[in-house]
Amino acid sequence: MDLHIDFDDVIDVPKWYVDAACKGHPNQDDFFPDRGSSTVIAKKICMGCPVREECLEYAVERKERFGIWGGKSERERRAIRRERRNKA
């Protein structure tokens, strides 16, 4: 039995997260703002992220209800899902 398990595998951290621009950001609350709070900081960080598309797709597929993922809010991700349904 191998007792050396990668912690990221245990908590299901996506592989792309290693390269995410938000990883290690000093204030993770910027990515989970209170209702009505600004999303500018998080979206600015996301725009320069090398894995933005993977992050957004992850959140859209999982129907993430909170936070900024891939530079999009929950409302913007709902619109993406709705648009995809309408095209299908």
Secondary structure, DSSP 8 states (H G I E B T S, - for coil): ------HHHHTT--GGGGG-TTTT-S-GGGGS--TTS--HHHHHHHHT-TTHHHHHHHHHHHT--SS-BTTB-HHHHHHHHHHHHHH-
